[in-house]
């Protein structure tokens, strides 16, 4: 997620700086408003068509798969089977707002090596998926991905883990809170935000020409129809693990705290001390890979997740 809107700053040169141009001043604010409106999607959605990495490059077999969202938009994904024949379960990955699924594969490529199927996909407008990203559409895409995985003959639809990072974490929380689908053994989010309007207001506060108007603009230009906040409590009794870096400068740490406090048991929170945005499986992978797999295993085996911490505790 971009932390600045500097690329949207504009300047209107004056041929005579001593003269006043009320009409041009008005035009400046109108253009600024239009740029803000056009930049709204870029605050939350920064897709790329380029492939950065694929499973074959990491020594893993995979299949390109295509499926359709509710409105018919064609979506693309990867199904990476567990390396052993009898998979323990299937992890459905919801990626963040930037680039595409291939950008996030480095974070999760170890999951099939731990005997879990891995399904990754791109929202509309990302990678090879058709369409253009917007809140309703990507919510429907998230649901379509879940339905697709549940329909596969080679997947045990009663042993599913949902793992979302950043924007994907917010999507996962909203989807699970709305539907509480059968077969979901556990939910994990990393670096997720609490509401669209809240994170938009915080990002606007970082830029001089939106700082003073951050509250009205965040309310006018963004809506929380698909924000996780109001439905997080509904995820229970599905085990929920929230992961957040204490120095996350993209989605501040207090969003993780708000999510944790809104959730009901069973819930856990892992605070990555000095961690920045979604670094659990990159910079801190040597610490958290095994812990994450242990959470998956216990969620699948018992339906009541355990990470070695007291249930409901804030852990580090």
N, C-alpha and C positions, 0 to 999 in steps of 0.2 A: 504494500500500500504506500502510495506516495505521501511524503510528509509535508511537502511544500506545494504551493500553487504558483510558484514564481514564473512558470511558463505562461501563465495567464495575465501577467502584468502587462499593461499597455501604456504607452505615452503618446500624447498628441502634440507634435511640435508646433510652436507658434512662430510665425514670420516676424511679428512685432511683439515682444514680450511686454511692452508698456501698455498695450491696448487690452481691453477686456472683451471677451467673447462669450456673452451669456448663452448664446445658442450652441457654441462649441462645448461649453462646460456641460450643458444639458446633454449634448450628444455623447460626451465622455462618459457620463454616468449611465446613460442608456446602453452604450457599447459595453461598459464594464458589467452591467447586469446581464446582458446577453452572453458575454463570455463566461460569466459565472454559471448561468443556466447550461450552456454547452459543456462546461467543465465539470458539471455534477457527476456525470457518468465516469469521467476520468478520475475523480476522487476515489470511487469504489471499484472501477473496472479499467484495468490496463492490460488488455490481452495482446498476445503476440502469436503470429502464425508459425514461427520458427521452431524447429525441433532441436533441443539442446542435448538430449540424452535419450536412449531407449534401452529397454531391458536386455536386448541382445548384447549390447556393449558391456553390460555387467554380467554376462554369462548366463542369462535367464531366458527361458522360453516364454513367449507371450503371443497373444492374438489381438490384432486390431479388431474392434467390434464397433458396430453402428446400431443405434437404436433411436427412437423418436420421442420427443417431449409431447406433452398433451396437445399442443397446438400444431403438431406435425413437424416441428423443427428437427432436423437431422443432427444427431450428436455422435461424437466419436469418443472411444475409450480404449483402454488396454485391460485385458484380463491376463494376469500373470499367475499361473497355477502354483500351488505349493510344490516344493521340490520333491517331497515324498508323496506316495500315492494317496494315502489317507489323510487329507487335510484336517487340521483341528477346527478350522472355521474359515470364514472369509471376512476380510477387512475391506470396507468401502471407504475410499478416501475422497474427501472434498477439499480441493486445493484453495489457495488464497487468491487475491484479486489480480495478481500480476502474472504476466507471461502465459503459461499453459501447463498442462500436466507434466510435460517432460522436464520443466524447470524444478518440479518438486520430487521427481523420482529419486534423486539422490537421498532424500530424507527417508524414504520408505523401502528402498530396494532390498533391505535385509529381511523384510517381513516374510516373503516366500521361502527364504532360507530357514525360517523358523517354523515351517510347516503350516503356514496360513496362505490361502489364496488371497490375492490382492487385486482389487478392481479400482482403477483410476479412470476419470473421464474429464472432459472439458465442457464447461458451460457454453451456452450459445455465444458465438462471437470469438471464442478462444480456440487456438489450434486449428484442427480440422473441422470443428463443429460449425454449423451454419448459424445465421441469425446475428442479432446484436444484443449485447448484454443489457438487461434492465431487471429491477427487483422481482417483478412477478414472473418473468421468464426464467430466471435462474432458479427461483424457488421450484417452479414446475420441473426444471431440468434435474434438480436434486431429487425430487420425488420419482421422476422417470428412471433415474439411475438405480434407485433402490428397487423399484419394481422390476427392472431388467435383471438385476442380480438374483432376486427372488425367483425369477422365472427360469433360470438356468438349471438344466438337468444335472449338471456336475457340481452344484452348490447345495449344501444342506441349509435350507432357508430358516432353520431354527438356531443356527449358530453364526450370527452376524455381529460384527463390530463396526460401529460408525466412528470414523476418525476425521475430524475437520480442523484445518489450520487457518487462522486469521478469518477472512471472509467465509471460508468453508466451515469454520467452527460456528460462526453465527448462523449459517444456513442449517447446519446439523442440529443445533439447539432448537431452532424454530420448527424444523420438520419433525423432530422427535417429540417436541412439546405439543404440536398440533395433533399428531397422529398416534403417537406411542405404538408404532407398528409391532405386530407379532414377530417373534424371531430375533429381536435385537437383544443381544446378551450384554452389551455395554456400549457406552458413548464416551469418546475422548475428544476434548477440544484443546487447542493450543493457540494462545494469542487472539482469542475471539473478542469481539466487542459486544457491548450490552445493548445499545440501540444505534440506529443509523444517525438519528438527529444529534445524539450526544457526541459521537465521534466526529461528525461533520462540524459541530460547533467548536470542538477542540482544535481541529485542523485549521479552521478559519481564524482562530485566535493567534495562529503562528504567522499570519500574513498581515502586513500593516493595513492594507486597504479593505480588509474584511473584518479586522479585529473589532472595531467599534460596532459593527452591525452583525456580529456573529450569531446573536440569538435570533433576531427576526429572520435572517437569511437561512439559518439552519432549519427553522420551522417552515419557511416558505418553499425552499428548494428541495427539501427532503421529507420523506414520510416514513413512519415506522410500521407500516402495514405488515411487513415481514420481519420486523425486529424480534430478537429472541426474548427480550425482557418479560413480556406478559405471560409467556407460556413455559418458562423454564421449570416452574414448580410442577408442571404436569408430567415431566419426564420420569419422575419416581413412579414405580420402584425399579426402573432400569438403572443399573449402576452408572454413575457419572463421574468422570475424572476431568478436572480442569487444570490445565498447565499454563503458567504465565511467567515471563521473565520480570524480575523486579525492576529492571532498567529498560523496559520496552519503551522506545521512543516513537513507535508507530501507533500501537494500541496501548495506551498507558496501563500500568499494573492494576489500577483501581477498577478497571473493567472486569478483570478476573475475579477480584474480590466481590464485586456486585453480582456477578454470575453465581459465584459460590453461595453467597448469602441468599439469593433468590431461589436456589435449588433446595429440594428436600432430600432426605436420606433415601438410599445410600449415596453418599457423595464424598469426594476427596479433592484436595487441591495440592498440587506440587508447585512450590515457588522456586524458580531457578534463580538463585542469588546472583546478581550482576548480569543476568541473562537479558539479552535484547530480543528482538522480534523473532519468533519461531526458531529458536536455536536449540531446542531440546534434542533434535536428531541430526544436528550439524556440529556446532562447536562442542556441545555437551553430550554427544552420542555415546561416548564410552561409559557414561554414568547412567543414561536413561534408556538405552535400547533394551537391556535385560529387564529393567523395571517395567517398561511398557509391555513387553511380551508376557511378563508375569501377571500384569493386570488383565491382559487378554485371556490368558489361560484360566485364571480364577473366575473370570466373568463367564467364560464358556462352560467351565466345569460345574460351577455352583450357582450361577445366576446372582451371586452376591459378591461383588468385587472386593478384593483385599489386596492392599499394596504393602502390607507390613506396618501400616500406620493405623492408629485408632480411627474407627469409622467417624467421618465427619470432621476430621482434624485438618488443620492447615499445616502442611508439611513442606520441608525444604529438601 
